[in-house]
Amino acid sequence: MSLELFERHRALLDLALAATVTRSGFTARAEESTDSEAVLEAEGREAFANYCGSYFYLDQPGVGERIGEERSPYGSSLEIQYPKTNLGTVLPAAARAREAWRRFTLRERAGICLEILQQLHLRSHEIGLATMHTTGAPQALAMRQGGILAQDRALEALAMAYQELRGVPSSDDAAGSRTQGELGLTRRWRQEGLGIGLVIGCSTQPNLRAYPGIFANLMTGNAVVVKPHPQAVLPLAITVGVARHVVREAGGDPNLVTLVVDEAQSPIAQSIALRPEVRIVDYAGNGDFAAWLIENARHARCHVFGGAVNAVIVDGTANIAETIASIVRSACEYAGRMCTSPRVILVPRDGVSTPNGIVDRDRFAELLALEFGRTLSDDLAAARLLGAMRLDEYGTLVQGASALGEVLVESRVIDHPEFPGAQVYSPAVVRVKPEERSIWMREWFGPISFLAECESTADAISMAAAAARSQGALNAMLFTLDAGVRVAAEEALGAVGVALCVNFGRQQSVNDELPFCDYHGPGINPAGNATVCHSAFVAGRFRVVGDRFFR
Amino acid sequence: MSLELFERHRALLDLALAATVTRSGFTARAEESTDSEAVLEAEGREAFANYCGSYFYLDQPGVGERIGEERSPYGSSLEIQYPKTNLGTVLPAAARAREAWRRFTLRERAGICLEILQQLHLRSHEIGLATMHTTGAPQALAMRQGGILAQDRALEALAMAYQELRGVPSSDDAAGSRTQGELGLTRRWRQEGLGIGLVIGCSTQPNLRAYPGIFANLMTGNAVVVKPHPQAVLPLAITVGVARHVVREAGGDPNLVTLVVDEAQSPIAQSIALRPEVRIVDYAGNGDFAAWLIENARHARCHVFGGAVNAVIVDGTANIAETIASIVRSACEYAGRMCTSPRVILVPRDGVSTPNGIVDRDRFAELLALEFGRTLSDDLAAARLLGAMRLDEYGTLVQGASALGEVLVESRVIDHPEFPGAQVYSPAVVRVKPEERSIWMREWFGPISFLAECESTADAISMAAAAARSQGALNAMLFTLDAGVRVAAEEALGAVGVALCVNFGRQQSVNDELPFCDYHGPGINPAGNATVCHSAFVAGRFRVVGDRFFR
């Protein structure tokens, strides 16, 4: 094994390590185009086209029949066939690969992981298209979330793990040692991964949510089994293929990273998670399944993102137009299909203070409806903001909205101007009574938002905190001119693990995610316990055994 | 709040922080006597005498009747009465105290915790006597484990937590902040403890095993409820009293650290552990209870030490006398009542290689029995090595030994020459067939060891690994002259989290514990997941919430 890959990528690793200390936010690669971009983009288009209608080649053991049921929300049936994998073969192969992986030093592992990231980066375009055509995300978002953003989150996990592991003495050798005292007692430490890490992909942000677990596991000496969502296999299949290639080239056993594909009709995530060899589970998606994992996969460490009822609290604002634009933008991006999307807008019964006087609750509702209308009036602009959706998955969510309360904004079905056969569903906004918690105090994952009036701002804060406590929440948007309100919100919401986003304007979305900076999902409420930049994310994935010996 | 305490103890903290990096082992205070030692010792004796037959004063809320059932294994009935605490009062008080504690900065918390340690250090003598007369540990061991060693382990947890927390930007203010970019977005991070940490004390090493959890919890912003073993309350009661005093003097709410005492007939550890306010549980002791906690207190992080079947594998040795002396010393210390005590000695059927030829299995058994006899022949020396025991707790363990196999060494009941009324029970050694795993492959916590012959050294290694995997093990002593055997043992036992102790001599005990150095209980097997010097021990006890705001 050699340190060539480590040396090649060392400068980037050093920058990433520095960023884990400063927490200033860091991105490894500029997004602007370079000369080679056009070539890479053309290659990406061709590669993506070649996947469609074909058999996705993976040289894994235990491959039997072929399966695949992805359909692009943008209209095309992708018709990609994947190997259906026999767990009885793959898990022992992964365990054997981990044995080989144990002999790689920390630097060797880091070099290999950095090289995987570099190879993924070069294939960002095909991965972006794969993300777009499986998840339905708007193209620009898919490119970013499937590509650079996922890669940066991966780099963050890699750097956090490197930092933790080099804290173990002499850990850069597979087993460091040190001789102490006159008697010649030698101490030697070994890092041990826990076993196999299962990473379960989600349907809306497959790479972004899976990469931190994959790279944290590899760095800490674990094998990885990737089980994508049946509707969003391709982005992770490409990822696994790249990882296997790099590991093999570096002299490792490619079964260190394997792909297990299932079908919606016969899901296998539960049965893999319960296998005793699986010691770590990373998952993002449905809150009930996240809770099931924590409840049942008790032999494993579970890092999950579940449901989130993110609130918007509108107490006051210096500029009501900016405030409403920020709310609408945050709610419309990807049609509310992000774990950070706002779910409920809480307004005090007495209205919203502004420098020009009170905006009363009805006027607020009217302004909100107008802004949704304006933002989504142009079909192409709306489609590029919302992305495409499958009717079967999201239609029912919205169609039932009118039964829930006063429909303030109707959901529209838009034929996508660029993709014949693709539908776009715009968000509905439903006005409910705040006491109807059973309606709004759960996650409606998709294009629907609720507007609820509260007794007071204090009431709104306590409702947002209650929703976080019981259902989970990652963030809360707060608009206020009152320093006391801000302190009260910081206290009440901080204590339940909700990140406040205060006085955002038109330019800012609550969905913006900044690697190496935001403590996304700190684990205080059920929405998630997978903060990549908290050392708890990596520290529990390995153990250290210390030996003492005399000659 | 002031930084005076932090500045006062800063030099020590810096040394401790350095030691967490070098892992060279570190002790804060020299053990040798100083001029003031004699005074402190006299004060300690007086303080301890004053506790006996008295009511232990603690100014906690919710105090009702008085309870207490400690009896010294050294003969005296201590007759100390403790406040019986009403959980319905104590837990809300602890939660309120935590709210106040949240406003202390990291440095302020560190200063207060370091001052608590300093105050505990000044009372090491009374704490040592309290430890001796509740646990039955030999006096020198009780002084060390209840005093300096426990304090050093506490300092280690404190330094690890400090290190983790200062990794959060600007975390030395209660909420650090930083303004980014042209738009004036300010990011601010808050550290949040999880809630209340329950620390459950054990009967044999109450302070040593409880301090890391107590100090890790305090540093990370949690309140602590200490529930001692009903037979070993005093060492932790003194500790809680000191902590409350220092917290109050520093302007905090003393209910940050509370004591809850129960009786053997009506234990309350389970019901406290299941309270939703309790988010962290630290426990050392019975393996079944450790497993129960992990299984049932799922809303809480559990750091536990459970049972351990530590093996001794004798393949070969350059000096059979040294080898046997090391085994016997390790087995006799504190009469096998440490989690590190060896439990089973595995010898290959073909005997033990030495430079002078093979020592066959019968000769090995004979030498072992002789060494036990020699070590324990003098009553006073034996008593000082073994410590005192209560008949009801340990007698039955040994009395049934003869039914289990060939009794190689009989247990002796020794009247303690220094303490009339105190009994000392010397270890029995029972020779069993290796296939009788149901006998030896479980933890016999006390003065009994097993000798089992194996097919081969490879067989012995695999049996030791199997015992670790199923029952837990912290260490294995290995004696060998064969580098291949050592590598095989490192592989097989390292993978199941067992720390190897290779070729120890008469001077070395497997029970030696070195703060800031040994990764005790790494969490790979059931014996424990509470390695103080692994950042996972502290990192999960707090969360970080990041807010973003505009003016």
Interface residues (C-beta under 8 A of the other chain):
Chain A: V21 T22 R23 S24 G25 E164 G167 V168 P169 A175 R178 Q180 L183 L185 R187 W189 R190 E192 L194 I294 E295 R298 R486 E490 G494 A495 G497 V498 A499 L500 C501 V502 N503 F504 G505 Q507 Q508 C517 D518 Y519 P522 G523 I524 T531 H534 S535 A536 A539 G540 R543 V544 V545 G546 D547 R548 F549 F550 R551
Chain B: V21 T22 R23 S24 G25 E164 G167 V168 P169 A175 R178 Q180 L183 L185 R187 W189 R190 E192 L194 I294 E295 R298 R486 E490 G494 A495 G497 V498 A499 L500 C501 V502 N503 F504 G505 Q507 Q508 C517 D518 Y519 P522 G523 I524 T531 H534 S535 A536 A539 G540 R543 V544 V545 G546 D547 R548 F549 F550 R551
